[in-house]
Amino acid sequence: MTQPTMQQLVVGPVPSDETPTQTTDTDFARLNERECRVFQRMLGRLFPVPAGITARFTVKSFPHDFATYREVVVMHDGSKAAWDFALHVEANCPLRWDDQAQAELVWFGEAQRFTSLVRAGAIGDADVPPMYRWSLPPSSLSVVDMLKLRPDQALSNPQRALDSALEFDTSYGPLRLVVSRDDDGDLDVLAVRGRSGLPFAALTVTIRQPRYVIPTDEIFVSTWADNAPLRGPLLATSLFFDTGRREAFGTEVAEVWRLTPRFLTAFNLQDLRRAA
């Protein structure tokens, strides 16, 4: 049986209102591919292929006078239903990166940075945070808020990052805490390698429109996946108190922890202390 000739509709390298990497930019090939891979994954989330239609999102290379460039295309079998799907994607293509795509762009950048550090011998494989050891970004919703912190920026900006010498032992080795405030003034709590200071895991997550609106001295905490072994050691520091309240976060459940006076003192956050 003759296989149908596949048709393609070019969508582009990035959402239409975003500025793609230019062929004249340094490291164009790697950055162009990163943007396309993230855009491909974003389109796959926003436009799942209906049952019975032969179509897929993929990244294709095209020749250019200065360099080979890549774009995301809809490959399909040319049927009317498949063409209708491809044209629907084109007509409704997102204008901007969504939250998850922005997080994945950060993830790819951080993963590449850690890979370069390992290859240069600056760090060992064990120093790479678990979330950056995979070949692709995790699909869990928690990744969005874990990566929004952008630990490389938080650690290098003393106006935002509050570091503490307090260390706690875990199965991953000694870790310490770094705290920063996001654009809304909410606290982000990050665990970093105790000796190297490399970002290891984000502890807090942001929940939009929660059922329980937490006071300023409470946080939503991720205690699943790679963070699970951190829960006991963190609570043992007496820096946090588990309130027992829980809030849905995608398919997971975030715990509500209160920051103890010891935490507020360690990070000079006495302004968050609730009135007696």
C-alpha positions as CSV (number, residue, x, y, z in Angstrom):
1,M,0.0,0.0,0.0
2,T,1.4,3.4,-1.0
3,Q,2.0,5.7,1.9
4,P,0.5,9.2,1.5
5,T,2.8,12.0,0.7
6,M,3.2,14.1,3.8
7,Q,2.3,17.8,3.5
8,Q,3.6,20.6,5.7
9,L,2.5,24.0,7.0
10,V,5.2,26.2,8.4
11,V,4.2,27.8,11.7
12,G,7.5,29.6,12.6
13,P,10.3,29.4,15.1
14,V,8.6,31.2,18.0
15,P,5.2,32.8,18.7
16,S,4.5,35.7,16.4
17,D,4.9,38.5,18.9
18,E,8.2,37.1,20.3
19,T,11.6,38.0,18.7
20,P,13.4,34.9,17.5
21,T,17.2,34.5,17.6
22,Q,18.8,36.0,14.5
23,T,21.2,34.3,12.2
24,T,23.8,36.9,13.1
25,D,23.5,36.2,16.9
26,T,26.2,34.4,18.7
27,D,25.5,30.7,19.1
28,F,22.5,31.0,16.7
29,A,22.2,27.3,15.9
30,R,21.8,26.1,19.5
31,L,19.5,29.0,20.5
32,N,17.3,28.6,17.4
33,E,16.9,24.9,18.0
34,R,16.1,25.5,21.7
35,E,13.3,28.0,20.8
36,C,11.9,25.7,18.2
37,R,11.8,22.7,20.5
38,V,10.0,24.7,23.2
39,F,7.6,26.1,20.6
40,Q,6.9,22.6,19.3
41,R,6.1,21.4,22.8
42,M,3.9,24.4,23.5
43,L,1.9,23.9,20.3
44,G,1.5,20.2,21.2
45,R,0.0,21.2,24.5
46,L,-2.3,23.9,23.1
47,F,-3.4,21.9,20.0
48,P,-3.6,18.2,20.7
49,V,-4.1,16.3,17.4
50,P,-7.7,15.0,17.2
51,A,-8.2,11.3,17.0
52,G,-8.4,10.0,13.5
53,I,-6.1,12.7,12.0
54,T,-2.6,12.0,10.9
55,A,-0.6,15.0,11.9
56,R,2.3,16.0,14.1
57,F,4.3,19.0,15.1
58,T,8.0,18.8,14.2
59,V,11.1,20.9,13.7
60,K,12.5,21.2,10.2
61,S,15.7,22.8,8.9
62,F,15.8,25.2,6.0
63,P,18.8,26.6,4.1
64,H,19.7,30.3,4.4
65,D,22.5,32.5,3.0
66,F,24.1,32.8,6.3
67,A,23.2,29.7,8.2
68,T,20.7,26.8,8.4
69,Y,17.7,27.8,10.4
70,R,14.9,25.8,11.9
71,E,11.1,26.3,12.2
72,V,8.2,24.4,13.6
73,V,5.9,22.9,11.0
74,V,2.7,20.8,11.1
75,M,3.3,17.6,9.1
76,H,0.1,15.9,8.0
77,D,-1.2,13.5,5.4
78,G,-3.0,16.1,3.2
79,S,-6.5,15.0,4.0
80,K,-9.2,17.7,4.4
81,A,-9.4,17.0,8.1
82,A,-5.7,17.3,8.5
83,W,-5.5,20.5,6.5
84,D,-8.3,21.9,8.6
85,F,-6.4,21.1,11.7
86,A,-3.2,22.7,10.4
87,L,-5.0,25.8,9.3
88,H,-6.7,26.0,12.7
89,V,-3.3,26.0,14.4
90,E,-2.0,28.7,12.0
91,A,-5.1,30.9,12.5
92,N,-5.0,30.5,16.3
93,C,-1.2,30.4,16.9
94,P,-0.3,32.0,20.2
95,L,1.2,35.5,20.2
96,R,3.5,35.0,23.2
97,W,5.2,32.3,25.2
98,D,3.0,30.8,27.8
99,D,4.2,30.2,31.4
100,Q,5.4,26.7,30.8
101,A,7.2,27.6,27.6
102,Q,9.0,30.5,29.4
103,A,10.0,28.0,32.1
104,E,11.3,25.5,29.6
105,L,13.4,28.1,27.9
106,V,15.0,28.8,31.3
107,W,15.3,25.0,31.9
108,F,17.2,24.4,28.6
109,G,19.5,27.3,29.4
110,E,20.3,26.0,32.9
111,A,20.7,22.4,31.7
112,Q,23.2,23.6,29.1
113,R,25.0,25.6,31.7
114,F,25.3,22.6,34.0
115,T,26.4,20.4,31.1
116,S,29.2,22.9,30.3
117,L,30.3,23.1,33.9
118,V,30.5,19.3,34.1
119,R,32.5,19.0,30.8
120,A,34.9,21.7,32.0
121,G,35.4,19.8,35.3
122,A,34.2,22.7,37.4
123,I,31.5,20.5,39.0
124,G,30.8,16.8,39.2
125,D,27.7,14.9,38.0
126,A,26.4,14.7,41.6
127,D,26.3,18.6,41.7
128,V,23.8,18.8,39.0
129,P,20.3,19.4,40.5
130,P,18.0,16.4,39.7
131,M,15.6,18.5,37.6
132,Y,18.4,19.2,35.1
133,R,19.6,15.6,34.7
134,W,16.9,14.7,32.2
135,S,17.2,15.1,28.4
136,L,13.9,17.1,28.2
137,P,12.1,19.4,30.7
138,P,9.7,17.6,33.0
139,S,6.1,17.9,31.9
140,S,4.8,18.4,35.5
141,L,3.0,21.6,36.1
142,S,5.2,22.2,39.1
143,V,8.1,22.9,36.8
144,V,6.6,26.2,35.8
145,D,6.9,27.7,39.3
146,M,10.1,25.9,40.1
147,L,11.8,27.6,37.2
148,K,10.2,31.0,37.5
149,L,12.6,31.7,40.3
150,R,15.6,31.6,37.8
151,P,18.1,30.7,40.5
152,D,21.0,32.0,38.6
153,Q,19.6,35.5,38.8
154,A,18.4,35.2,42.4
155,L,21.8,34.2,43.6
156,S,23.6,37.0,41.8
157,N,21.3,39.8,42.8
158,P,21.9,40.8,46.4
159,Q,18.9,43.1,46.4
160,R,16.6,40.2,45.9
161,A,18.3,37.2,47.3
162,L,18.7,36.6,51.0
163,D,21.2,34.0,51.9
164,S,21.6,32.1,55.2
165,A,24.5,30.1,56.6
166,L,22.0,27.6,58.0
167,E,22.6,24.2,56.6
168,F,20.6,21.0,56.9
169,D,21.6,17.5,56.0
170,T,19.7,15.4,53.4
171,S,20.1,12.3,51.5
172,Y,21.4,14.5,48.7
173,G,24.1,15.9,51.0
174,P,24.2,19.2,52.9
175,L,22.0,22.0,51.6
176,R,21.2,25.5,52.7
177,L,18.5,28.0,51.9
178,V,18.3,31.1,49.8
179,V,15.2,33.3,49.9
180,S,14.1,35.9,47.4
181,R,10.9,37.8,46.6
182,D,9.2,37.6,43.3
183,D,7.6,40.5,41.4
184,D,4.5,40.3,43.5
185,G,6.5,40.4,46.8
186,D,5.8,36.7,47.6
187,L,8.7,34.6,49.0
188,D,10.5,32.1,46.9
189,V,12.6,29.6,48.9
190,L,15.4,27.7,47.1
191,A,17.6,25.0,48.4
192,V,21.2,25.3,47.2
193,R,24.3,23.1,47.5
194,G,25.8,23.8,50.9
195,R,29.4,23.9,49.7
196,S,29.2,25.0,46.1
197,G,26.1,27.3,46.3
198,L,24.7,25.8,43.1
199,P,20.9,25.9,42.9
200,F,19.4,22.5,43.8
201,A,15.6,22.6,44.1
202,A,12.8,25.2,44.5
203,L,10.8,24.5,47.6
204,T,7.9,27.0,47.1
205,V,5.3,27.0,44.4
206,T,2.9,29.7,43.4
207,I,-0.8,28.8,43.3
208,R,-3.1,31.2,41.5
209,Q,-6.6,31.7,43.1
210,P,-6.1,29.2,46.0
211,R,-9.0,28.3,48.2
212,Y,-6.9,29.2,51.2
213,V,-5.2,32.6,50.9
214,I,-2.1,32.3,53.0
215,P,-0.8,35.0,55.3
216,T,2.6,36.6,54.5
217,D,4.4,34.3,56.9
218,E,3.2,31.1,55.2
219,I,4.2,29.4,52.0
220,F,3.0,26.7,49.6
221,V,5.6,23.9,49.6
222,S,6.4,21.3,47.0
223,T,7.1,18.0,48.8
224,W,6.7,15.6,45.9
225,A,9.1,13.9,43.4
226,D,12.8,14.9,44.0
227,N,11.7,17.2,46.9
228,A,10.2,14.4,48.9
229,P,13.5,13.5,50.7
230,L,13.8,17.1,51.8
231,R,10.6,17.3,53.7
232,G,11.7,15.7,57.0
233,P,15.1,17.4,57.2
234,L,13.5,20.8,56.5
235,L,10.9,20.4,59.2
236,A,13.6,19.2,61.6
237,T,15.4,22.5,61.3
238,S,12.6,24.3,63.2
239,L,12.5,26.9,60.5
240,F,9.1,25.8,59.3
241,F,5.9,24.5,60.9
242,D,3.5,22.3,58.9
243,T,0.0,23.8,59.4
244,G,-1.7,20.7,58.1
245,R,-3.5,22.6,55.4
246,R,-3.2,21.4,51.8
247,E,-3.9,23.0,48.4
248,A,-4.2,21.3,45.0
249,F,-1.4,22.1,42.6
250,G,-2.1,20.4,39.2
251,T,-2.0,16.7,39.9
252,E,0.0,17.2,43.1
253,V,-0.9,18.6,46.6
254,A,1.1,21.4,48.1
255,E,1.6,21.7,51.8
256,V,1.1,25.0,53.7
257,W,4.0,25.7,56.0
258,R,4.4,28.6,58.4
259,L,7.7,30.3,58.7
260,T,8.9,30.2,62.4
261,P,10.4,33.1,64.3
262,R,13.8,31.4,63.7
263,F,13.4,31.5,60.0
264,L,12.3,35.2,60.1
265,T,15.3,36.1,62.2
266,A,17.7,34.1,60.1
267,F,16.7,36.0,56.9
268,N,15.9,39.3,58.6
269,L,12.2,39.1,57.7
270,Q,10.8,40.2,61.0
271,D,8.4,42.5,59.0
272,L,6.5,39.3,58.1
273,R,6.0,38.3,61.8
274,R,2.3,38.2,62.6
275,A,0.9,40.2,65.5
276,A,0.5,38.3,68.7
